[in-house]
Amino acid sequence: MDAREVVIQAIYLASSVLFILGLKSLSHPDKARLGMQQAAVGMVLAIVGTLFHHEIIRFDFIAVALILGTVIGYPLGMFVPMTAMPQRIAISHMFGALAATLVGIAEYRINAHVPRSTMAALGFEVLFGGLTVTGSFMAFGKLQELVPGRPVTYPGQNAVNIALFVTTIGMLVYVVLHPLAGGVFYTMIGFAFLIGIFMVLPIGGADMPVVISLLNSYAGLASSATGFAIGNNVLIIAGALDGASGFLLSVLMSKAMNRSFGNVLFGAFGGAPAATVKTTEGLVVRPISADDAALQLAYAKLVIVVPGYGMAVAQAQHQVRELATLIEKHGGEVKYAIHPVAGRMPGHMNVLLAEADVPYDRLYDMDEINDEFERADVGLVIGANDVVNPAARTDKGSPIYGMPILNVDKAHSIIVLKRSMNPGFAGIENELFYDAKTSMLFGDAKTSLTRLVAAVKNL
């Protein structure tokens, strides 16, 4: 190993260590920003190390690509609103998977005789890369409402998907045994693109957080396979970290919804309203004015805030923080209950509240906060729906039956901020809204919170 190769591998080692440290830091809210910085430095080192390779004889195209990537990436990172962050992440997965797929195609084209071991890595690379490209684009389309957010199903769909997947795997085996079969190789890539489309079409909006996490895992596997194909250690390590963490996150999120991977991928959850055992026929809701709600909040000893996608859409996190500060000035305590799948992606609510400078120690996971609701004077629900629906405990005919929820219905009093009585992603009514302890403050979350803040100030 010459001196240049030693330097490259040393840089790659430092880069890999920074990736691992960054991932570890992300597990703690107060260190998450540091984790992103560590990972960013690790990526810079990985790029620098790659530029030292003697195979690179021209830097003009690389410079153009770096400039183009910066021009595209900076606006995506700086100007995309938090409500659109899941879509941005889906697009990021698409770009990463597309890069892996193109590298695989280029590696296949420039090597006249590809060894079977390398061909296996290339095959996995373009297979996972291809399905992640179109799968991520479909997820983006559903979240952005460019395609229907509801599940798109047809008779025999699962059979078609399984047949397509088995055929594609068969092609993968064939090209590993016969690396020169270029026609089969490119057909396999085309089939991989189709798998990505057909895989996401039958999945509804409620499951998009799990799908995005799973696609993240696939993108990582494609990157890792790329590393094996071109002999790049940092790609192998970074891809494995991405693939493993994405898979584990998907498992945890499925567990949080009490659903299996098979149910997520084939269950068509989040679609048309399901027939449930319980109905809300004959039940009425109790509207409340901002002044009356402010009176309850101002003199409550404990208020537990439950943020949801409605808060994200309204960009109302700063008003939530201001209201909490006023409640605390009146002698009350404010805690925030975070459901694992609240919003459109893992950690969505955490990031929004952190943006409003809500202290990290006020954010509580579902398991930590659920027992607290029984002593809460007020449970303040802001745009959350399915994650607080008691039907998950009681209604065996409900599509969310068995899903762990936040025990808001145990609070002494409940105030729900909501635009209308429209159901959530699961397409079912929420019996919490008809509870005798529940009062509904209708309107845009930001507007309603602004009115609450003004009312509390006047007390």
N, C-alpha and C positions, 0 to 999 in steps of 0.2 A: 504494500500500500504506500503510494507516494505521499509527499507532504501535503499536496493539494487535497487528496482524498481524506487525509487525517483531519484537516481543517473543516472540510465539508461535514464529516461525520460528527465532529465535535459541535459544530453549529446545530446540526440536526438533533443531537442529544439535548443541548440547551433548549432548543425549541420544544421538544417533546416534554421536557420537565415543566416548562412554562404552561403548556397545554394542560398537563395534569394538575398543576397548582391552580390554574384558572378555573378548572372544573370543580375542584375542591372548594375554592373560595365562593363559587356560586351557590353552594349549599347553605350559606349563611347570608341573610339579607344585608347585614351591616358590612359584609366583605364582597358583596356582589360586584360593585363598581371596580374594586381592585382586581377581582377575577377577570372581568372583561379586559382590563388593561394588561394583565399578565398574558392573556390569550392573544391579544393584539400584538404585543411585543414578540410572542412566540411565532406568530404568522409572519411578521417582518423578517425574523431570523430565518425562517424556512425559505422565504423568497430569496434572501441574500445568499444562503447556502446553495440553493439551486443554481443561482447565477454563476457560481464558481466552477460548475461542471465544464470539463474540457470539451464536451460534445457541443456546447453552445458556441457558435462561431459568429453569429450575428445577433446584435442586441436591438436593432431598429424596430423589428416587429414586437419584441417584448416591451420596449418602451411605449409603443403605440397602445399595446394591450393594457399596460399599467395605467396609462393616462385615461383610456376609455373606461376601464373598470372604476377608476376614481370618480370620473364624471358621472357614471351611473350610480355608484355606491353611495357617494356623499349625500345626494338628495334623498335616497331611500332611507338613510340613517337619520338625517336631520329634520326633514320636513314632512315625513309620513306621520299622520296623527296616531295616537295610541289606539284609537278604535280600529284603525286599519293595520295594526301591527301583525295580526295573524296572516293577513293577505301578503304582507311584505315578507314574512318568514317563509310562506309557501313559495313565493317567487325566488327567494334566496336558495331554497332547496332545489328549485328547478334549474337555476344557473349552475349550482355546484354539480348536480347530476349531469347536466348537459356537457359540462367541461370533462367529467370523467368519461362519458360516452364518446365524445370526440377524440379524447386521448386514446381510448381503446381502438377506435376505428383507424386512427393514424398509425398506431403501433402495429396493427394487423397489416395495413397497406405497405409499410416500409420494410417489413420482414418477409422475405420470400418463403422461408422455411421456419415456421413457428413451432418450437418444441411443444409437446402435448401439455407439459406442466404449465408453460406460459399461456397456452391456448385456453386452459381451464380458467386461469385468472382473468384473461381477456373476456372470456365468455360470461363469467359472473359479473365482471365490470360493466359490460354493455347491457346485460340483462337487467341488473338492478338499476343501472343508470337510466336506461330507456324508460322503464315503468315509473321511475321516480319523476322523470321530466314531465310526462303527460299527467301522472297522478297529481303532482304538485300544481300543475296548471289548472286541472279540474277543481282541486281544492280552492285555489285562488278564485276561480270563476264562481263557485258556489258561495264563497264568503262575500265576494264583491257583487253577487246577484246578477252576474252575466249569464249564468245558467241557473236552472231551477235549484233552489236550496233543498227542496224536498227530495226524497229518494226517487230515482227514476228506475222503475222495475218493469219487467215483462215476463211472461210465462217461460219457464225453463232457463232463466237467467243464470242461476248458480251452475247448472249443468254446462252451459256455454262457457262460462268463466273457467270452470275446472278443466274442460276439454282444451281450451286455449292455453291454459297454464301447462298442462301435461304435454301438449304438443311442443310448446316452447322449450320445456325441459328436455324433451326428446331431441330437439334440434341442438341444444347445448351439448348433450352427450355425443351427438354425431360429429359436431365440429371439433370436439376434443379428440375424438378418434381419427378424424380426417381433417386436419387443420387447413388443407388447401381448398376445402369446399366453401369458396367465397360466397356463392349464391345462397347457401344455407345460412351462413353467418349473417348476411345482411337481411335475409328474411326473418331470422330470429330477432334482430333488432326491431324490425317493423312490428312483429308480434308483441315484443316487450312494450312498445308504445301503446298498442291496443290494450294490453293488460292494465296499464296505468289508467286508461280512460274507463274501461269497464269495471275496474276495481272501485273507483270513487263514485261513479254514477249512482249506484244503489244506496249510497250512504247519505244520511240526512245531516242537516246543519248541526244538530245536537252532538254529533259524534266527530265533528271536524277537529276539535282539539286532539283527540286520540289519533285521528288520521294524519294530522300534521306531524305529530310526534313519531308515528310509525314511518312516515316518509323521510323524516330526518334520519332515522335509523338506516333505512335503505340507502340514502345518500352516503352515509358513513361507510356502509359495506361496499358500495361502489368505489369509494375513494381508497379504501383499504385494498381492494382487489387491484386497483390501479397501481398501488405501491408494489404489490407482488409482481405485477406484469412488467413494470419498468425498473424494478430493483431500487425503489426509493423508500428508505426506512421511515422517514418522517410521515409519509403518506400512510404507511401501514399502521403506525401508532395512532396518528390523529384520526384516521378512518375507523379504527377499532374503538377508540374512545367515543367517537360520535355514534357509531352503530350500537354499542353496548348501552350507553346512557339513554339514547333515544328509545331503545327497546324496553329498558327498565322503567322509563317514564311512562311509556304506553301501558305497561302492565299495571303500574300504580294508578293511573287514571282509569283504566278499565275496572280495577278493584273499587275505586271511589264511586263508580257508577253501578257497581255490583253486576258487571257484565263481562262476558268472556270475549276474547279476540274474535272468535267465530261469530258471536252475536253482533259485534261491532261491524265486521266486514260483510256479513250476510243478513243481518237482522232488519235492515231498513228502518232503523229508529230515527225519530225526528221528522216523520213524514206527516201524512194526513191524520187528523184526530182519530184516536182509537176509541172503540167502544169500551166503556169502563163500567164497572159494577155500580159505582156511586155517581150520582148526578147532582147538579146544583139547582135543579128545578124547584122553584118556590122559595129559594133562599134570596136574601137581599144583602147588599153591602151597606156599610155605614160611612158616608162621606164625613170628612172633618175639615174644618177651616185651618188656615195656617196659624191663626192666633190661638186656637184651642190646642193645636198640636205643640206649639211653642210653649204653652203653659205646662203641659205634661213633661216636656223635655227639660225645661229649665229647672224644675223642682224634683227631678228624678235623681235617685242616689246612684243608680247604675243604668247606663244606656249601652246596649250592644248594637252596633251598626253592622248590617249585612249588605255589603255592596254587590251589585250585579252588573250585567251588561248595560242596563238602562243608565247607570251612572257613567259608564264608559262612553256611551253614545252622546250623552249630554255634556261630557267633559266637566262633570260636576265635582270632581275630587277636591278642588280647592275650597268650594263652598262647604263640603263635608267637614273638612279640617277646621274651617272658621266656626262652624256650628259647634263642633266638639270643644273648641277652645272656650266658647261662651258657656257651654254646659259645665265645663270644669271651673270656670270663674264663679258659677253659682253653687259650687261645692259638689257637683256630681262627678262620677267616674265614667269614662268612655272606653269601650273596648271594641275591636273590629273582628268579626267572625268571617274567616275566609274559607269557602268551600273549594276543594281541589279542582273542580271543573267549572267554577264561576267564570263567566266571560267567554272568550273565544280561544284562549290558549292557556297553558299552565302558567301560573304566576301573574296573570293579567291584572287582577285586582291589586296584588302586592306592588307591582310596578307603578300603577296609577296612583296609589296612595303614597308611595315613596316619593313620587314626583311632587306631591303636595306637602312634603315634609312631615308626614304622619310618622311618629316614632316607631321604630321597628318592634319595640317591646309591647306595643299596643295591638299588633297583628297576631291573631291566634288561629291555628289550624282547627279544623272541625273537632278532632278528638280532644283538643285542649279546652275548647270553649263550650261544648254542648252542655255540660253539667252546670254551667254558669247561668244559662237562660232561666232556670227556675227561680233565681233570686234577682233577675233583672226587672227593673220597674218598667222599662220600655225596650222593646225590640224594634229597631228602625230599619226597615227593609227598603233598599234603594235600587229599584229596577231588577231585583232578583225574582225568579219565578220557580222553576222546577226544583232548584236546590233547597227550597223551603216548603215544598208541597207535602203535607202529611199523607197524601195518597200513597207515597212511597212506602209507608209503614202499614197502611190499613187496606188498601184497595188491590186485591189480587188480580183484578182485571186491568189494572193500569200498566202501561208500558214502562213506567219507572218503578214498579213495585220491587222492593228489596234494595233500592239505591239508598245509601246512607245520606241523610239530609241534616241540615242545621235545625236544631230544636227550637225554632222561633216560637212555635205555638205554645211552648211552656212558659214564656214570659208573662208577666202580670198584665201588660198592655202591649199592643202591637200597632205600629203606624207604618203603613205601606205607601211609598211614593211610586206612582205608576202613571203612565200616560193614559191607558185605557184598560179595559177588562180583557184584552186580547190574551190568548194563552201563550205559553212559552214555546220553546223548540219542540217539546214532546207533544205539543198539540192537544193538551188536556187542560181542563179547568183546574184551578188551584183552590181547594176548599179552605185554605187558610184565610183567603180574602173574605170569606163569608162567616168566619168565626166571630162569636159575640164579643171577643176581646179586641178585634181588629177594626181599625179606622183607616179609610182610604183617602189619601191626599192626591188628587188627580192633577196631572199636568207634567210638563217637561221637568225632569229631575233638577236641572240647574235653576230653573225659574222657581220651583217649589222650595228649594233649599235657600235661595236668596230671600224669599218671603219669610221663611222660618228664621233666618239669621236676623232680619230686620225686626221681626216680632219679639224674639228673645232679647234683643238689645233694648227694646222699649219697656221691658218688664222691670 
